[in-house]
Amino acid sequence: MKEWLSSDELRVIRAFLDAGVRLVIIGGRAVQFHGHFRPTKDLDLLVEATSENAKRLMVALKSLECKVRDPEQFLNLSEDWRVKCAVCRYPVEFLTAINGVRFLDAWTDSIKTSADDLTLRVLSKPHLISSKLNTGRPSDAADVKALQSSI
């Protein structure tokens, strides 16, 4: 299933997984994983909001030699935290919570898959639909319709 992730995304995810970051792939890439192709501009990652995970995230960012404008923002992960940044010039959005889904539930119910010898976790289809309901964004409404039609 490598085709739903680019080589840049796999490189970024590999660094996070090698550092032990607890994350779940969400957003457009999760929509693609569940069978609905649509363009996406970035990689959305749901990350666990713990100090240990924050430290691992910083290790991964350093291993990628990324220059983050405000590295302190990564040290204080909290619920409903959100940061967009370029990781090795690739746009990544980090979130600790999404609409209607908490990290632990997303992690527990995530789909384990592999790509490029990595074991990845992708948001389950029910959680993906739940996270996209009632956001008011037309792209999310289109995603929900497409995901529900393939159930």
Stockholm file with secondary structure:
# STOCKHOLM 1.0

chainA/1-151         MKEWLSSDELRVIRAFLDAGVRLVIIGGRAVQFHGHFRPTKDLDLLVEATSENAKRLMVALKSLECKVRDPEQFLNLSEDWRVKCAVCRYPVEFLTAINGVRFLDAWTDSIKTSADDLTLRVLSKPHLISSKLNTGRPSDAADVKALQSSI
#=GR chainA/1-151 SS CGGGSCHHHHHHHHHHHHTTCCEEEEHHHHHHHTTCCCCCSSEEEEECCSHHHHHHHHHHHHHTTCCCSCGGGGTSCCTTCEEEEEETTEEEEEESEETTEEHHHHHHHCEEEEETTEEEEECCHHHHHHHHTTSCCHHHHHHHHHHHHTC
#=GC SS_cons         CGGGSCHHHHHHHHHHHHTTCCEEEEHHHHHHHTTCCCCCSSEEEEECCSHHHHHHHHHHHHHTTCCCSCGGGGTSCCTTCEEEEEETTEEEEEESEETTEEHHHHHHHCEEEEETTEEEEECCHHHHHHHHTTSCCHHHHHHHHHHHHTC
//
